[in-house]
Amino acid sequence: MSTPGPITVYYWPIRFRGNFLKYLLEEAGKEYKTVQTFPEIKQALADAKTGYPVFAVPLLQVGDFRCSQMPACVLHLAKMLKMEPEGAENQTHALMMLLNCNDILDNITMNGGHYKMWTAELWKKFEEERLAKWIGVLNTALEKNPNTSKALKDGNNLYFFGSKVSYVDFAVLAIMDGLVDEFGLQSYVEKLAPSLALHFKQMSARPSVQKLWSVQKPKDRSKWNPYCGGQIQKSIETSIAENKK
C-alpha cells in the first residue's frame, strides 16, 4: 500500500455510496477533501486513466494512489485506518457483509434506476420479500457476534465484530440511514430486526456521524443532501407514501 498522503473523495452530492468512505474518515479524524461537481469528477476520471484503470465514482485518492468501486475504496481505508475486525475469518465475513451492503444498494435503487422505477405494488412486494430477507441477514449477522447478547443485557454498544467499531458497522449504518431516516421505515426495521434497529440508533449517536450529518442532514429537512437522488429516489418515496394510504 502506498504511503498515505492527502485524501480526496470524489462523489456526487448525495449520501449513498460516498458515505461508506466518509464515515471511516470522520471516525478516524482524518482531513479529506470532497469533490462533487460534474466537471471536477469528469476531469478526475480522465486524469485517473494515466494510472490503474477506474470506471466511475466513488473514486478515492490517497496521495498518488487511486481506486474506485465502493467496496475496494472502503477496504483500502479500513486497512489504512486499522478499522478491520481481528482474525482472518472475521475479515472474510466483514468483506462479505460489505458486499452484501453493496448489493442492497443496487436492490433499493433497481440497479441505479437504469431499467425501471418503483411502483407502490413493486415496493410493497420488495419490502415483504427481498428487503425483509436482507434485513434478516443483517440482524442475524449482528447477533452472531458473541458479545451481542451481553451488550444487549448490559445496555452497551452493539458491534458486528468483537467489542469495537469496524468498517462493517459504518457500512450497515449507510444502509439504515436510507431506510430509516430518508424513507421512514423505522417501525418496519424495529419489527423485523430489533437488534439492528438499536445498532442504528447507537451508531447514529456517534460524534463522528453527527458531525457529518450536521452538514448533510441539517435541521431543515428540505436542505438535506439526497440519499440516492434522482427519479429513483422520487419513485421510492412516492411508492412508500401510496402504500401508507
C-alpha positions, 0 to 999 in steps of 0.5 A: 500500500502506498504511503498515505498522503492527502485524501480526496473523495470524489462523489456526487452530492448525495449520501449513498455510496460516498458515505461508506468512505466518509464515515471511516474518515470522520471516525478516524479524524482524518482531513479529506477533501470532497469533490462533487461537481460534474466537471471536477469528477469528469476531469478526475476520471480522465486524469485517473486513466494515466494510472490503474484503470477506474470506471466511475465514482466513488473514486478515492485518492490517497496521495498518488494512489487511486481506486474506485468501486465502493467496496475496494475504496472502503477496504483500502481505508479500513486497512489504512485506518486499522478499522478491520475486525481481528482474525482472518475469518472475521475479515472474510465475513466483514468483506462479505457483509460489505458486499452484501451492503453493496448489493442492497444498494443496487436492490433499493435503487433497481440497479441505479434506476437504469431499467425501471422505477418503483411502483407502490405494488413493486415496493410493497412486494420488495419490502415483504420479500427481498428487503425483509430477507436482507434485513434478516441477514443483517440482524442475524449477522449482528447477533452472531457476534458473541458479545451481542447478547451481553451488550444487549443485557448490559445496555452497551454498544452493539458491534458486528465484530468483537467489542469495537467499531469496524468498517462493517458497522459504518457500512450497515449504518449507510444502509439504515440511514436510507431506510430509516431516516430518508424513507421512514421505515423505522417501525418496519426495521424495529419489527423485523430486526430489533437488534439492528434497529438499536445498532442504528440508533447507537451508531447514529449517536456517534460524534463522528456521524453527527458531525457529518450529518450536521452538514448533510442532514441539517435541521431543515429537512428540505436542505438535506443532501439526497440519499440516492437522488434522482427519479429513483429516489422520487419513485421510492418515496412516492411508492412508500407514501401510496402504500401508507394510504 
